[in-house]
Amino acid sequence: MTAKASIFKVAFLVSTFLVIALNVQAKPNSQQPDRSVVVGTLTSVDSSGKKFGVQQSGEHLHKLYMNSKSKVYYVGLPVRSEQAPRAGLGVKASFGKDGLIKTITFTPPVGEPSPLGEKRLAMTERELFKEVDKDASDSVSYVEFSKYIFHSPKHGPDSFRKCDKDSDGALAAAEFVEAISKVSWWKLSRKTPGEWFNQADKNRDGRLDAKEFASISTSGNHIENVFKRTDRDKSGSLTQRETAAYVHRVTHGKKSVKEKRK
């Protein structure tokens, strides 16, 4: 092999190694086997009731176990006899690299969400409460809330548990009002897009910077990314039209007609 060929071979091997390394580093956290949070379905429980198989959509099966220090929550499962791990329950768990569970939350299976459509945007708290109380129990269960109001296997269990003050597994009317006050589409539907814009435009310059947008954004820690996506003309600030499109996406769960025409 000539010196030139040897140099070419080495360069090829180095470049191949770098590509592989970059691909591994670029792999999303959600696909890493040592991630610290899993949200999915309980597929198996061993005879001790402390070792679990949890399947998250699109990922490998997680093998987890708990000990006396693990914190366990049952959300939406009010009957004491139902408060035991069993296949089919929803799971949200935080754990260490060895699979030891730090906290785990079990929820009843919800099935596919069934949003109420645009009629929900014009309802009062009481009207919405009666609409989703399908079993006429004068309370809203975890399944009812998740199916019709806020479907989030990751955040739903925690927010529901915090609002269920008496821990009976369902939301009474007052608890329901508190719960929906934290739901994005409900919060933004209480005012028109114009009213939200005027409220946020503190310096009255007719545009919203990132800080002003944060006062109405429902995106939590992802505000910066949402702001960039909402800023369609890449001007560094939001027009009233761009703000209205954002509000419409949150309240209606789809792109506005104006956005589709662009």
C-alpha positions as CSV (number, residue, x, y, z in Angstrom):
1,M,0.0,0.0,0.0
2,T,1.4,3.4,-0.9
3,A,1.8,6.2,1.6
4,K,-0.9,8.2,-0.1
5,A,-3.3,5.2,0.1
6,S,-2.5,4.7,3.8
7,I,-3.2,8.4,4.6
8,F,-6.5,8.1,2.8
9,K,-7.5,5.0,4.7
10,V,-6.7,6.6,8.1
11,A,-8.6,9.7,7.2
12,F,-11.6,7.6,6.2
13,L,-11.5,5.6,9.4
14,V,-11.3,8.8,11.5
15,S,-14.2,10.5,9.7
16,T,-16.3,7.3,10.1
17,F,-15.5,7.3,13.8
18,L,-16.5,10.9,14.2
19,V,-19.8,10.4,12.4
20,I,-20.7,7.5,14.7
21,A,-19.7,9.4,17.8
22,L,-21.7,12.4,16.8
23,N,-24.7,10.3,16.1
24,V,-24.5,8.7,19.5
25,Q,-24.2,12.1,21.2
26,A,-27.1,13.5,19.2
27,K,-29.4,10.7,20.2
28,P,-32.4,12.2,22.0
29,N,-32.6,11.7,25.8
30,S,-36.0,10.0,25.4
31,Q,-34.2,7.2,23.6
32,Q,-31.4,6.7,26.1
33,P,-31.7,3.4,28.1
34,D,-30.4,5.2,31.3
35,R,-33.0,8.0,31.3
36,S,-34.4,8.9,34.7
37,V,-38.1,9.2,33.9
38,V,-40.4,6.8,32.1
39,V,-44.1,7.3,31.3
40,G,-45.9,4.2,30.0
41,T,-47.9,1.2,30.8
42,L,-47.3,-1.4,33.5
43,T,-46.8,-4.7,31.6
44,S,-45.7,-7.1,34.4
45,V,-45.4,-7.3,38.2
46,D,-43.4,-10.1,39.9
47,S,-44.7,-12.1,42.8
48,S,-43.1,-9.7,45.4
49,G,-45.1,-6.8,43.9
50,K,-41.9,-4.8,43.8
51,K,-40.4,-5.5,40.4
52,F,-42.0,-4.1,37.3
53,G,-41.9,-4.1,33.5
54,V,-42.9,-0.7,32.1
55,Q,-43.4,-0.2,28.4
56,Q,-43.1,3.4,27.0
57,S,-44.3,3.9,23.4
58,G,-41.5,3.6,20.9
59,E,-38.9,2.4,23.5
60,H,-37.5,-0.7,25.0
61,L,-39.1,-2.4,28.0
62,H,-37.9,-0.8,31.3
63,K,-37.1,-3.1,34.2
64,L,-37.6,-1.3,37.4
65,Y,-37.8,-2.2,41.1
66,M,-38.6,-0.4,44.3
67,N,-37.6,-0.7,47.9
68,S,-38.7,0.9,51.3
69,K,-37.4,4.3,50.2
70,S,-39.4,4.4,47.0
71,K,-42.4,6.8,47.1
72,V,-45.6,5.3,45.7
73,Y,-48.7,7.2,44.6
74,Y,-52.1,5.9,43.4
75,V,-53.9,8.6,41.4
76,G,-57.5,8.1,40.4
77,L,-57.7,4.8,42.2
78,P,-59.8,5.6,45.3
79,V,-60.8,2.1,46.3
80,R,-58.2,0.6,48.6
81,S,-58.4,-2.8,47.0
82,E,-57.5,-1.3,43.6
83,Q,-54.3,0.3,45.1
84,A,-51.9,-2.4,44.1
85,P,-49.6,-2.6,41.0
86,R,-51.2,-4.7,38.2
87,A,-50.7,-5.0,34.5
88,G,-52.5,-2.4,32.4
89,L,-52.2,0.6,34.8
90,G,-50.6,3.8,33.6
91,V,-47.2,4.5,35.1
92,K,-44.9,7.5,35.6
93,A,-41.7,6.7,37.4
94,S,-38.4,8.4,38.2
95,F,-35.5,6.1,38.8
96,G,-31.7,5.7,39.0
97,K,-29.4,4.1,36.5
98,D,-29.7,0.8,38.3
99,G,-33.5,0.8,37.9
100,L,-34.3,1.6,41.5
101,I,-37.5,3.6,41.6
102,K,-37.4,7.0,43.4
103,T,-41.0,7.8,42.9
104,I,-43.7,6.0,41.0
105,T,-47.3,6.9,40.2
106,F,-50.0,4.5,39.1
107,T,-53.1,5.6,37.3
108,P,-56.1,3.8,35.7
109,P,-56.0,3.3,32.0
110,V,-57.5,6.2,30.1
111,G,-57.7,5.1,26.5
112,E,-57.8,7.5,23.7
113,P,-58.6,11.2,24.5
114,S,-61.9,12.6,23.4
115,P,-61.8,16.4,23.3
116,L,-65.1,18.2,23.6
117,G,-64.5,20.4,20.6
118,E,-64.9,24.2,20.3
119,K,-68.1,24.2,22.5
120,R,-65.9,23.8,25.5
121,L,-64.4,27.2,25.0
122,A,-67.6,29.0,25.7
123,M,-68.6,27.0,28.8
124,T,-68.5,28.1,32.4
125,E,-66.7,26.1,35.0
126,R,-70.0,24.6,36.2
127,E,-71.1,23.8,32.6
128,L,-67.8,22.1,31.9
129,F,-68.0,20.1,35.2
130,K,-71.4,18.8,34.3
131,E,-70.4,18.0,30.8
132,V,-67.4,15.7,31.7
133,D,-69.1,14.1,34.8
134,K,-70.3,11.3,32.6
135,D,-71.4,9.0,35.4
136,A,-73.3,11.8,37.2
137,S,-71.4,11.2,40.4
138,D,-71.1,14.9,41.1
139,S,-67.3,14.6,40.8
140,V,-64.8,14.2,38.0
141,S,-62.6,11.1,37.9
142,Y,-59.1,10.9,36.7
143,V,-60.2,9.1,33.6
144,E,-62.9,11.7,32.9
145,F,-60.5,14.6,33.4
146,S,-57.8,13.0,31.3
147,K,-60.1,11.9,28.5
148,Y,-62.0,15.2,28.1
149,I,-60.0,18.0,29.6
150,F,-56.2,17.4,29.9
151,H,-54.6,14.3,28.4
152,S,-51.0,14.2,29.6
153,P,-49.6,10.9,30.9
154,K,-46.4,12.8,32.0
155,H,-47.9,15.9,33.8
156,G,-51.5,14.8,34.3
157,P,-51.0,12.5,37.3
158,D,-49.1,15.1,39.3
159,S,-51.5,18.0,38.6
160,F,-54.5,15.8,39.3
161,R,-53.1,14.5,42.6
162,K,-52.3,18.1,43.8
163,C,-55.8,19.3,43.1
164,D,-57.4,16.2,44.7
165,K,-57.2,17.7,48.2
166,D,-59.1,15.0,50.0
167,S,-57.3,12.2,48.1
168,D,-60.6,10.4,47.2
169,G,-59.5,9.8,43.6
170,A,-61.9,12.3,42.1
171,L,-62.4,16.1,41.8
172,A,-65.3,17.8,43.6
173,A,-66.6,21.0,42.0
174,A,-64.1,23.3,43.9
175,E,-61.2,21.0,43.2
176,F,-62.2,20.8,39.5
177,V,-62.2,24.6,39.2
178,E,-58.6,24.7,40.6
179,A,-57.5,22.0,38.2
180,I,-58.8,23.6,35.0
181,S,-57.3,26.9,36.0
182,K,-54.0,25.3,35.3
183,V,-55.0,23.9,31.9
184,S,-53.6,25.9,29.0
185,W,-56.6,25.9,26.6
186,W,-58.9,26.8,29.4
187,K,-56.8,29.6,30.7
188,L,-56.3,31.3,27.3
189,S,-60.0,30.8,26.3
190,R,-61.1,33.2,29.1
191,K,-60.0,36.2,27.0
192,T,-59.8,37.1,23.4
193,P,-56.4,37.0,21.6
194,G,-56.5,40.8,21.4
195,E,-57.1,41.1,25.2
196,W,-54.2,38.8,25.9
197,F,-52.0,40.8,23.5
198,N,-52.9,44.2,25.1
199,Q,-52.3,42.8,28.6
200,A,-48.9,41.5,27.7
201,D,-47.7,44.6,25.7
202,K,-46.4,46.5,28.7
203,N,-44.5,49.2,26.8
204,R,-47.4,49.7,24.3
205,D,-45.1,49.4,21.2
206,G,-47.5,47.1,19.4
207,R,-45.2,44.1,19.6
208,L,-44.3,41.5,22.2
209,D,-40.7,40.7,23.1
210,A,-39.8,37.3,24.7
211,K,-40.3,38.6,28.3
212,E,-43.8,40.1,27.5
213,F,-44.8,36.9,25.7
214,A,-43.8,34.8,28.7
215,S,-46.6,36.5,30.7
216,I,-49.2,34.7,28.6
217,S,-47.3,31.7,27.4
218,T,-48.4,28.3,28.8
219,S,-45.2,26.6,27.8
220,G,-43.3,26.4,31.1
221,N,-39.6,25.8,30.5
222,H,-40.0,25.7,26.7
223,I,-41.0,29.4,26.3
224,E,-37.9,30.3,24.3
225,N,-38.5,27.6,21.7
226,V,-42.2,28.4,21.5
227,F,-41.4,32.1,21.1
228,K,-39.1,31.3,18.1
229,R,-41.8,29.2,16.5
230,T,-44.4,31.8,17.0
231,D,-42.2,34.5,15.6
232,R,-43.0,33.5,12.0
233,D,-41.4,36.5,10.3
234,K,-38.2,36.0,12.4
235,S,-38.3,39.7,13.5
236,G,-37.4,39.0,17.1
237,S,-40.8,40.1,18.4
238,L,-44.4,39.1,17.9
239,T,-47.1,41.0,16.1
240,Q,-50.7,40.9,17.3
241,R,-51.5,38.5,14.4
242,E,-48.7,36.1,15.4
243,T,-49.9,36.2,19.1
244,A,-53.4,35.5,18.0
245,A,-52.2,32.5,16.0
246,Y,-50.4,31.2,19.1
247,V,-53.5,31.6,21.3
248,H,-55.6,29.8,18.6
249,R,-53.3,26.9,18.5
250,V,-53.5,26.4,22.3
251,T,-57.3,26.8,22.6
252,H,-58.2,24.9,19.4
253,G,-55.4,22.4,19.3
254,K,-54.7,23.1,15.6
255,K,-53.3,25.8,13.3
256,S,-55.5,28.8,12.5
257,V,-57.0,29.3,9.1
258,K,-54.7,32.3,8.6
259,E,-51.7,30.1,9.2
260,K,-52.8,27.5,6.8
261,R,-53.2,30.0,4.0
262,K,-49.5,31.1,4.4
